[in-house]
Amino acid sequence: MPHTTRLPIIDLHCDLLVYLTDVPNADMNKIEEIGCAVPALTEGNVKLQVMAIYTATEIGSTRYAALQSEMFKELAQRDNCLTAVTDTADLQKALQSEGIGMIAAVENAAGFCEESEPLEEGFKRLEKIIDDCGRLLYISLTHHTGNRFGGGNMTTQGITTDGRMLLDYLHGRRICVDLSHTSDALAHDILTHIDTERLDIPIIASHSNFRPVWAHNRNLPDELTQEVIRRKGLIGMNFLRAFLNTSDPDAVLQHIYYGLEKGAGDCLCFGADYFYFLDSTDKERFPYYFTAHEQAGTSYTYILDQLKERLSKAQLEKLAYSNARQFIERLWA
């Protein structure tokens, strides 16, 4: 099969910052250790990579997140191919340059507010993260477990009073709320509060697939997919085997086709979710990725090449970069 012309790629989620701050002797150039290593991003023609600031909900979570926001700031200041993208002019430059643009995001609001401290202190830390990174694309209120803001995707808990207060705080700030790690109940409560209070908060699912294709709590049920579509958000296709289909290497294609059938043609993009797993004790999840999706240097081209027979050039461009580009341009206008 002939290769797709190398389209620029925008990807909504990776954990390079976690790797660089948490793994001894971490090196952003080690492709053998993390799929979003800089050489892999370059080879894959990734022009804009969202860098997640991830923390578990535990004592010390805010210090852990602070190290990552400081790492983002350091990377942006180094003389290398990584450049912080904080406005639409930066975005256009990144898409046309030889380097890699990057935007920060918060994966779990525990990163700026621990469980037992005043919420006002958390908002101050959030402002410090924004100052370090120049801008945040999105915030996920939770991760797998619940926290003071609501229920994670492995719970049935909905939103809390603090979760509503966080949404009120985000009104008009041009920071998206990410549904990829919410419980279904929390996602519905978020949408209800936004609508009831008429809040200006965009909604995305940065690295989630479709639950009717593969039944996993990390994937979107149809009603949430339709809400993201209705609100003109984004849905980033996740490359992790556990969220695709543990036995079918081509399942990512089925998720993409399903999204198109459901009307998500203007929402679909990539959210590969590359992270460091060599120290993982959860052997049941090995291999974390199918061989074709192991690293950014080859995965996007492989997927786009497979899609060529059924999708038009315009559809491929939307998936690769233009949906995400247009969304960010509207967000930051």
Backbone torsions as a table, in degrees:
resi	resn	phi	psi	omega
1	MET	NA	129.7	179.8
2	PRO	-65.5	147.6	-178.5
3	HIS	-75.1	145.6	172.2
4	THR	-66.7	140.3	170.3
5	THR	-52.0	136.4	-173.1
6	ARG	-63.5	99.3	177.1
7	LEU	-79.5	148.4	170.9
8	PRO	-65.2	150.0	-177.9
9	ILE	-121.1	135.8	166.8
10	ILE	-115.1	126.0	-178.8
11	ASP	-121.0	133.4	-171.3
12	LEU	-89.1	-4.7	-176.2
13	HIS	-160.9	125.0	165.9
14	CYS	-150.4	165.0	-176.6
15	ASP	-115.4	39.0	178.8
16	LEU	-63.1	-36.8	-179.7
17	LEU	-64.3	-39.7	177.2
18	VAL	-61.2	-46.9	179.7
19	TYR	-58.3	-46.7	-175.0
20	LEU	-69.4	-27.1	-178.1
21	THR	-97.7	-15.2	-170.3
22	ASP	-115.5	-24.2	-174.0
23	VAL	-99.1	125.6	177.6
24	PRO	-56.7	136.2	178.6
25	ASN	59.4	28.8	178.1
26	ALA	-61.8	144.8	-178.6
27	ASP	-141.1	121.3	-175.7
28	MET	-65.6	-6.9	179.6
29	ASN	-100.1	1.8	-176.3
30	LYS	-86.0	90.9	178.8
31	ILE	-61.5	-31.2	-178.0
32	GLU	-70.7	-10.8	-178.1
33	GLU	-108.3	-27.1	-179.2
34	ILE	-151.4	135.8	-172.8
35	GLY	-68.9	-16.8	178.9
36	CYS	-105.9	27.1	172.5
37	ALA	-56.8	151.3	-173.4
38	VAL	-56.9	-43.9	177.4
39	PRO	-60.3	-34.5	178.1
40	ALA	-69.0	-42.6	176.8
41	LEU	-60.5	-40.1	179.2
42	THR	-65.3	-47.0	180.0
43	GLU	-62.6	-35.6	-179.2
44	GLY	-80.3	-0.1	179.7
45	ASN	63.9	33.8	176.5
46	VAL	-75.0	116.7	-177.4
47	LYS	-98.5	-20.2	176.7
48	LEU	-145.9	120.7	-179.5
49	GLN	-121.6	123.3	173.9
50	VAL	-80.0	127.2	-178.7
51	MET	-102.8	112.2	-178.2
52	ALA	-78.0	139.2	168.8
53	ILE	-99.5	99.8	-173.6
54	TYR	-103.9	140.0	169.4
55	THR	-144.0	150.3	166.4
56	ALA	-78.0	164.6	176.0
57	THR	-86.9	97.0	-176.0
58	GLU	-160.5	164.3	177.5
59	ILE	-60.0	131.5	-177.7
60	GLY	93.7	2.7	-176.9
61	SER	-61.0	-35.6	-176.5
62	THR	-71.0	-34.4	176.5
63	ARG	-67.4	-38.9	179.0
64	TYR	-61.9	-44.2	178.7
65	ALA	-67.0	-38.5	179.6
66	ALA	-60.7	-38.4	177.5
67	LEU	-61.3	-37.6	-179.0
68	GLN	-72.6	-39.2	178.0
69	SER	-67.7	-34.8	175.4
70	GLU	-67.3	-36.2	176.4
71	MET	-64.6	-41.9	176.7
72	PHE	-57.1	-46.9	-179.7
73	LYS	-61.1	-42.0	179.4
74	GLU	-64.6	-44.1	178.8
75	LEU	-60.1	-40.2	-179.2
76	ALA	-66.5	-26.2	-177.4
77	GLN	-93.0	-16.0	179.0
78	ARG	-68.0	157.1	174.4
79	ASP	-86.1	80.8	179.3
80	ASN	-145.3	-166.9	-174.5
81	CYS	-87.7	1.8	-179.0
82	LEU	-94.4	132.0	-177.8
83	THR	-135.0	132.1	177.1
84	ALA	-69.2	136.6	177.8
85	VAL	-111.7	117.1	-174.8
86	THR	-127.5	-3.7	176.7
87	ASP	-152.3	175.6	-175.1
88	THR	-67.6	-29.8	176.5
89	ALA	-65.9	-42.2	175.9
90	ASP	-60.8	-39.9	-179.2
91	LEU	-62.1	-45.0	178.6
92	GLN	-63.0	-40.9	178.0
93	LYS	-62.6	-42.7	-178.7
94	ALA	-61.7	-41.4	-178.9
95	LEU	-67.9	-22.7	-177.4
96	GLN	-103.2	-6.7	-173.3
97	SER	-92.4	175.5	175.2
98	GLU	-89.0	-9.6	-177.2
99	GLY	-93.8	-160.8	-176.8
100	ILE	-127.3	120.9	173.3
101	GLY	-81.6	153.1	178.8
102	MET	-142.6	143.7	175.4
103	ILE	-128.0	143.8	178.2
104	ALA	-90.2	156.7	174.0
105	ALA	-147.5	158.6	178.6
106	VAL	-108.4	118.5	177.4
107	GLU	-103.3	89.2	-178.3
108	ASN	104.4	112.6	-178.7
109	ALA	-67.1	-9.9	171.4
110	ALA	-60.7	-16.6	178.2
111	GLY	-67.4	-23.5	176.9
112	PHE	-117.7	-4.5	179.4
113	CYS	-149.6	115.7	178.7
114	GLU	-79.2	171.5	-168.4
115	GLU	-69.2	-29.2	-169.6
116	SER	-113.7	14.4	-178.0
117	GLU	-111.1	162.9	179.3
118	PRO	-61.0	139.9	-179.5
119	LEU	-60.1	-32.4	179.6
120	GLU	-60.1	-35.2	176.9
121	GLU	-65.9	-36.8	177.3
122	GLY	-63.6	-40.9	179.1
123	PHE	-65.0	-35.2	176.5
124	LYS	-64.0	-41.3	178.2
125	ARG	-66.4	-38.1	177.1
126	LEU	-59.6	-42.4	178.1
127	GLU	-63.2	-34.9	178.0
128	LYS	-67.3	-41.0	177.2
129	ILE	-61.7	-44.8	178.7
130	ILE	-61.7	-39.5	178.7
131	ASP	-64.5	-42.9	178.9
132	ASP	-62.0	-42.5	-170.8
133	CYS	-95.4	-11.7	-179.8
134	GLY	85.6	-30.9	-177.8
135	ARG	-172.3	152.6	170.0
136	LEU	-118.7	136.0	176.3
137	LEU	-81.2	-42.5	-178.3
138	TYR	-154.0	164.2	174.2
139	ILE	-131.0	132.1	168.8
140	SER	-99.3	126.9	-176.3
141	LEU	-64.2	-31.2	-173.8
142	THR	-136.4	177.5	165.3
143	HIS	-120.3	-141.3	-176.5
144	HIS	-62.0	-41.1	-176.4
145	THR	-93.9	174.3	176.0
146	GLY	-83.6	164.6	173.9
147	ASN	-149.0	-166.2	-175.4
148	ARG	-65.6	-13.9	-177.4
149	PHE	-97.1	-21.5	-179.2
150	GLY	158.9	-163.9	-175.0
151	GLY	-97.5	135.4	174.5
152	GLY	-78.0	176.0	-170.6
153	ASN	-70.7	-9.8	175.1
154	MET	-101.9	18.7	177.5
155	THR	-126.6	175.5	173.7
156	THR	-114.7	9.9	-177.1
157	GLN	-72.6	143.5	176.0
158	GLY	-94.0	-153.0	-175.9
159	ILE	-83.1	155.7	176.3
160	THR	-110.6	175.4	175.4
161	THR	-59.9	-41.4	178.2
162	ASP	-64.1	-35.0	177.5
163	GLY	-63.7	-41.1	177.2
164	ARG	-65.8	-38.4	179.7
165	MET	-66.7	-35.7	176.4
166	LEU	-65.4	-42.1	176.8
167	LEU	-61.7	-43.2	177.8
168	ASP	-58.5	-39.8	-179.8
169	TYR	-64.4	-34.1	-176.2
170	LEU	-81.9	-9.3	-178.3
171	HIS	-53.5	123.7	175.4
172	GLY	74.3	6.0	-176.6
173	ARG	-90.8	-0.7	178.0
174	ARG	61.3	37.0	172.7
175	ILE	-118.3	125.9	-178.5
176	CYS	-76.3	156.3	166.6
177	VAL	-102.4	131.7	-174.7
178	ASP	-100.7	129.6	-179.6
179	LEU	-94.2	3.6	-172.7
180	SER	-65.1	-25.8	-178.5
181	HIS	-119.5	18.5	176.3
182	THR	-89.8	153.2	163.7
183	SER	-66.1	162.0	175.3
184	ASP	-59.9	-40.2	-179.4
185	ALA	-63.0	-43.0	178.9
186	LEU	-64.3	-42.7	179.2
187	ALA	-58.4	-46.9	179.7
188	HIS	-64.3	-39.1	179.1
189	ASP	-66.5	-38.1	176.5
190	ILE	-59.7	-49.7	-178.0
191	LEU	-63.8	-40.4	179.1
192	THR	-63.0	-44.2	-179.3
193	HIS	-66.4	-40.9	177.4
194	ILE	-59.1	-44.6	-177.5
195	ASP	-72.2	-42.3	-178.2
196	THR	-63.7	-42.5	-177.8
197	GLU	-92.3	0.8	-179.9
198	ARG	54.1	50.0	-179.2
199	LEU	-83.7	146.4	176.6
200	ASP	-95.6	86.0	-179.3
201	ILE	-138.6	113.5	176.7
202	PRO	-68.5	153.8	-177.8
203	ILE	-121.3	133.9	174.4
204	ILE	-137.9	169.0	166.0
205	ALA	-126.3	97.2	-164.7
206	SER	-69.6	-31.3	-178.0
207	HIS	-151.3	68.6	-179.8
208	SER	-138.2	148.3	175.6
209	ASN	-106.6	-154.7	-170.9
210	PHE	-115.2	123.1	-174.6
211	ARG	-62.9	-36.7	177.0
212	PRO	-63.6	-22.8	176.9
213	VAL	-82.9	-40.6	178.3
214	TRP	-145.0	116.8	-172.6
215	ALA	-75.8	98.9	176.2
216	HIS	-148.2	142.2	-178.5
217	ASN	-60.5	-22.2	179.6
218	ARG	-76.3	-12.5	-178.7
219	ASN	-97.2	155.0	-174.5
220	LEU	-80.9	130.8	167.5
221	PRO	-73.0	162.3	-174.0
222	ASP	-57.1	-38.8	-175.9
223	GLU	-66.3	-33.0	177.1
224	LEU	-77.5	-35.4	173.3
225	THR	-56.3	-46.0	-178.5
226	GLN	-66.4	-32.8	176.5
227	GLU	-66.7	-41.4	177.5
228	VAL	-63.6	-42.0	178.1
229	ILE	-62.2	-48.0	-177.4
230	ARG	-60.5	-34.0	-177.8
231	ARG	-91.6	7.9	176.8
232	LYS	58.1	45.0	178.6
233	GLY	-93.2	-159.1	179.7
234	LEU	-128.2	149.8	174.1
235	ILE	-129.7	112.5	-176.5
236	GLY	-93.3	119.9	-179.1
237	MET	-67.4	125.0	-176.6
238	ASN	-92.4	137.1	-176.1
239	PHE	-94.7	-2.4	-178.4
240	LEU	-67.5	132.1	-177.1
241	ARG	-55.4	-38.9	-177.0
242	ALA	-62.1	-24.3	-176.8
243	PHE	-105.9	-0.6	179.1
244	LEU	-101.2	-63.1	-180.0
245	ASN	169.9	117.6	-169.1
246	THR	-66.6	-11.4	-177.4
247	SER	-122.6	-0.7	-175.6
248	ASP	-120.1	105.1	-178.4
249	PRO	-62.1	-21.2	-178.7
250	ASP	-99.6	13.9	-176.5
251	ALA	-63.7	-28.2	178.7
252	VAL	-57.3	-33.7	178.3
253	LEU	-64.9	-39.6	-179.8
254	GLN	-65.3	-36.5	176.7
255	HIS	-65.6	-41.8	179.7
256	ILE	-65.3	-46.9	179.2
257	TYR	-61.3	-39.9	179.6
258	TYR	-63.2	-44.1	177.7
259	GLY	-59.4	-41.5	178.1
260	LEU	-63.9	-41.4	178.8
261	GLU	-62.4	-31.5	-178.0
262	LYS	-87.2	2.8	176.1
263	GLY	93.2	17.0	-176.9
264	ALA	-94.5	22.1	-175.9
265	GLY	-58.3	-29.7	179.7
266	ASP	-94.9	4.8	-177.6
267	CYS	-114.0	-24.5	-172.7
268	LEU	-69.8	139.3	174.7
269	CYS	-156.7	-163.8	-179.5
270	PHE	-108.5	141.5	170.9
271	GLY	-143.5	69.3	-164.1
272	ALA	-57.8	-35.9	177.7
273	ASP	70.9	49.4	175.4
274	TYR	-78.7	132.5	178.1
275	PHE	-149.8	168.2	179.5
276	TYR	-82.8	126.0	-177.9
277	PHE	-131.5	7.1	-173.8
278	LEU	-65.7	-19.9	177.1
279	ASP	-99.7	11.2	-177.9
280	SER	-69.7	141.2	176.0
281	THR	-99.9	-1.3	-179.5
282	ASP	-87.9	78.8	-173.6
283	LYS	-68.2	-19.0	179.8
284	GLU	-65.1	-22.9	-178.3
285	ARG	-88.5	-6.6	177.8
286	PHE	-74.8	140.1	-10.8
287	PRO	-72.8	143.3	-178.4
288	TYR	-67.2	-32.7	-179.1
289	TYR	-129.1	149.1	167.9
290	PHE	-66.8	155.0	-174.0
291	THR	-53.7	-42.3	-177.0
292	ALA	-67.5	-16.5	-175.7
293	HIS	-112.6	12.9	-170.5
294	GLU	-67.8	-30.1	-178.3
295	GLN	-151.0	155.1	-170.2
296	ALA	-64.4	-22.9	-176.6
297	GLY	-62.2	-28.7	-176.3
298	THR	-122.4	-21.0	-168.6
299	SER	-65.9	-47.1	-175.9
300	TYR	-64.5	-45.1	179.3
301	THR	-63.0	-40.4	178.5
302	TYR	-58.9	-46.8	-178.6
303	ILE	-67.1	-45.7	-179.0
304	LEU	-63.8	-37.4	176.5
305	ASP	-62.1	-41.4	179.6
306	GLN	-66.0	-30.6	-176.9
307	LEU	-80.8	-13.9	-172.3
308	LYS	-57.3	-34.4	-174.7
309	GLU	-70.7	-22.6	-176.6
310	ARG	-115.4	-17.5	-177.4
311	LEU	-112.7	147.5	177.1
312	SER	-76.5	167.8	176.4
313	LYS	-58.1	-41.4	-179.7
314	ALA	-63.8	-39.3	178.5
315	GLN	-66.9	-39.8	177.5
316	LEU	-63.7	-41.6	179.0
317	GLU	-64.3	-39.1	177.8
318	LYS	-60.0	-47.6	-179.4
319	LEU	-64.0	-44.0	-174.7
320	ALA	-67.1	-46.0	-173.6
321	TYR	-155.3	-30.9	-165.6
322	SER	-75.3	-30.9	174.0
323	ASN	-60.8	-48.1	-179.2
324	ALA	-66.2	-40.7	179.1
325	ARG	-60.1	-49.5	-177.8
326	GLN	-65.5	-36.5	177.1
327	PHE	-62.0	-48.1	-178.6
328	ILE	-65.6	-38.5	177.2
329	GLU	-62.2	-40.9	176.4
330	ARG	-66.2	-41.8	-177.7
331	LEU	-61.0	-40.4	-173.1
332	TRP	-98.0	2.3	-177.0
333	ALA	-61.5	NA	NA
